[in-house]
Amino acid sequence: MRAIQVRRNGGPEVLELTEIDTPGPGPGQLLVEVSASGVNFIDTYQRSGIYSVPLPFTPGSEGAGRVAAIGDGVTDFAVGDHVAWAMTPGAYAERAVVPADKAVRVPDGVEDRTAAAAMLQGMTAHFLVTSTHPVAEGETALVHAAAGGMGLLLTQLIKARGGTVIGTVSTADKERLAREAGADQVIRYTEADVAESVRELTGGRGVDVVYDGVGESTFDASLASLRPRGVLVLFGAASGPVPPVDPQRLNSAGSVFLTRPSLAHHILSRAELDQRAGDVFGWIADGTLTIRVGATYPLADARRAHEDLEGRRTTGKLLLVP
């Protein structure tokens, strides 16, 4: 079968399309014919070596497809079922081995590509607005990269919970997408100072929470945008990791809170995985959540997908299709 492999850490050029043996499912595992795999910044962190992963490896932390074979001990799934998964490596391939306890059944009416696009970012948006900082009606949130895959999902879910969204974007086209998703105010960070604009838009108060998946280039503005005792949720590092932070800065900013959560710690049990995935699929079905696939690439074009993602040339979710 064909798969993308990383044999050495580096830029997008290290993503190689190769022929490898088709794996068989072990006990408690599924072999899935991959319909689509999601492209995420975590894939770029692993590829570059920011996150250490033993070499060689096949990237891809989420996907969806049809079960082709099941291993011993699997009772919840059968050959032919359509499943989706997240936080399990190896999705950049024609077939992937997935632990059965990490897979969820794709509901009728949801296409595999939509499921692949919804799993990692959808469940991440879920825990960010319901667990990390449960957004309350009337609160105001600052969402960085509001036209990206995560930004569009966060905006929709914050609005569904009765919150107000201030989004940051770089272009007029991205501003349009953010507003279509429900953003109340949009700041073009290429033209205005973000923290100053936030203070103006909130009457000097600041926002209750900042959702920051950008990292190094936005961290200072995020901190300066918070109200006293506000929450800075740092969930990614698209622009690079944030340097070490003196805790005194949190005091100076108004006794604010800083957290760096990840999805892995919010789907620790089967019940929690089912709840978050079930909510996401339910929101897709009832129209609360629209999944925008910004671009779809053939598996062989994984390098271009990473280049486009890191070059901030994309909106919405990116998918690879074998």
N, C-alpha and C positions, 0 to 999 in steps of 0.2 A: 504494500500500500504506500501511498505518498504521504509524507509528513514534513513539516518544517522542523528543522533541528538547529540548535545553537551549540556549536562545538567550542567556541571561545567567546568571552564577553567582549562587547564593543557596541558599535552603532548598528543601524538597521541592516548594514551590509552583511552582518554575521548570520542573518536569517537565511538558511539554505533549504531549498526544496530537495528532499532525498527520497529514495525508495528504501523502506525498511520492512522487516517481516511483520505480518499482521499478528498482533498479540492475541492470546486467548484469555478469557476471563478466569481469574482464580476464584477461590471460595469467597462468597459474599460480594462478587463483582459482576458488572454488566459489560458486555462488548457492544458499543453503540456505533451505528453508521451515522456519522456526523452530517447533519443538514446544514448547520451554520455554527460558527464560533464567534464569540464577541472579542473585540480588540479593546484592551484597557491599558491604562497607564501602568498598572502593576506588571503587565507583560514587558513593558519597556524597562522598568526597574530591574526585573530579573535578567533580561537580555543584556543590559549594560553592566550588571554586577553590583548595582546599588543594593539590591536584595540578593543575597548569596544563594545560588541553587547549584547543586552538583552538575557538572558537565559530563557528557552532552545531555541536553534535555529538549523536549518538545514543548514550546510555550502554549499558552492558552488556558485561562482559568475558568472559562464558562463555555457552555455550548448546549446544543439540543439536537436530537435525532431519534432514530428508530432503534430499538433493542434488537441486536442481531443474534446474541447468544447470552446465556446466563450461566454463572458459576454455581458450584455446589452451595447449598444452603440459602439460596435466594428464593423467597416465597412471595414477595410483594410485587414482583414484576414478571412479565412473560415476554417471549419473543414477539415482536411486532408492536409492543407498547411504544408510545412516544414519550420521551423523558427529557428533562433539562437538568442542568447542574451548575454549580459555581464553587469556587475555591478548591478546585481539583485540577491538577495540571494535565496537559496533553491534548488540548482541544484543537490545536492547529494541525489537523490530520484528517484523513478520510475515515478513520475509525479510532475510537478512544475507549480505553478501559476506565470505567467509572465505578467507584464503590457504591453499592446499592443504597447504603445508608446516607449517601450524599445526593442521590438523585430524587427528583420529584416527577410525578406524572404530569404531562402537559394536558390541560383540560381541552375537551372538545370545543372547537370554535377558535382556538388560539393556534396560529401557525407556528411551526418550528422556528422560523426566523425571528418572529416576534418574541418567542420564549427565550431564544438565545440572547436577544438584545435586552431582555428584561431582568435576567436572573441576578447578575452581580451588582449592576448599578441600581436595579429596582429594589433589591433587598437592602442595599446600602442606604439608599434614600429613605427606606422604611425605618431602619433603626436610628438614623440620624434625627428624624423629626418626631419619632415616637418614644425613643429610649434615651439617646444621648442628651438631647434637649427636647422634651416633649413640647412642641409649639402650641401655645395657648391662643385662644381667640383674642384678637386685638394686639398681639405682639408683632414686632417688626423684625425681619431678618434681612441680612445682607448676604447675597448669594454671588460668589465670584464665578466667572466663566458661565454666565447664566444661559448662554446659547449652546453650551456643550451638552453631552449626553447626561451627565449628572445634574448640571444646572437646570435643564429643562424639567427633569423629574422632580428635583427639590422644589422648584417653583410651583409646580402643579400641586404637590402634596402640602406645601405650606399654605397655599390658597385654600385647599380643601379643608384645612383645619382652622380657617378663619384668620390667618395671619396676613400681614402686608409684606411684600417682597420688594427690595431694592436690589436690582441686578447690575453686575458690571459686565461690559462687553467691549470689543475693540472696534466694531464697524457698524454702519447703518443696517446692513443686512442682518447681522447678529442681534442688533437691537430689536428689529422687527420680530424675529423668532422668539426672543425673550418676552416681548409684550404679548405675542400670540399665546404663549404658555401661561400668561397671567401676571407677569411682573408689573407692579404698580408704577415704579420709577426705574429708569435705566440710566446708569452712568457710563459714558464712554471713557474708559481709563486712559485712552490715548489723547484725550482732549481736556480732561479735568482731573484735579486732585481728588482721589476717592474719599479720603477721610473728611476733607473740607466739605465736599458735596453731601456726604452722609449727614454731617452736622446741620447743614442748611436744610436738608429735606426733613430732618427730625426735630427742627426747632432747637437745636443745640443739645438735645438729650442723648443721642446715640441710639444704636439698635440693641435689641435684647440678645440677639445671637448672630454670629457670623459663621457661615458655612464656607470653609476655605479649602479647596482641593488643589490650589495652585502652589502654595508654599512660599518659597524664598522671596519671590518678587512682590507678594501681596501681604506678607505677614505683618509688617509694620503698619500698613494702612488698616488691616483688620483689627489690630489691637487698638488703634486710635479711633476706631469707629464705634466702639462698644460703650454702652451706658455703664454707670457704676454697677458692679456685680453682674455684668453681662457674661456671656459664654462664647469663647472662641473655639469652634470645632474645627480642628485641622485634620482633614481626612485624606489628604494627598499631597503630592509634591511635584506637580506637573512642570514647574519652573526650576526645580531643584530642592534639596532638603533645606529646612530652616536651620541656621546655625544654632549652637547652644544658647539658651535663653536664661538670663539672670532672673530668678523668681521675683526680685524687687520690681521688675518692670510690670508685673501683674498688679502689684500694690499701687504703683504710680498711675496705672491706667484706670484705677477705680476699684481695687479689690476684685478684679475680674478673674474668671476661671478659664483655664486652658486644658483641653483634652485632645488626645490623639487616638481615636478609636479605629477598629478595623472590623470588617464583616465576620472574620473567623471567630471572633469572641462573642458574636451575637447570634450565631447559629450552632451553639455548642451541643444542644440536644436535638433529637429528632422532632420533638414537639415544637421547638422554636423554629426550626427550619420549615416545617410544614405551615406554621402560622404565618411566617413572613412571606413565604412563596405563595401561600394561599391568598393572603391579602393582596399581594401584587397582581396575581392573575385575576382576582375578583375586581380590583379597581380597573384593570384593562377591560374586563367584560362589561362593567357598568358605565364606562366612559370617564371615570374619575382621572384615569391616567392614560395618556396617549404616548406610545413609544414611537419616537421619530428616528428612523434609520437614515442617517445622513449619507452613508456611502456603503456599497457592497463591493468587495474585491474577490477575485479568484484566489484560491489558496496560494498559487504561485506568486501572487503580488503582495505577500505579507510585508515585504520590505517597504513597498510604497505606502501601505497602510500605516506603518509605523512612522515613516517620514512625514506623512500628512498629519498624523495625530500630534507628533512632537513639534511640527512646524506651525501648529494652531491654524491649519487651513481647513478645519472640519467643523461641522455642527452636528448635533445629535449623535447617534450611536454608529460605530463602524463594525461591519461584519466581514468575516472571511467565509467563503463558500467553496467547499471542495469541488 
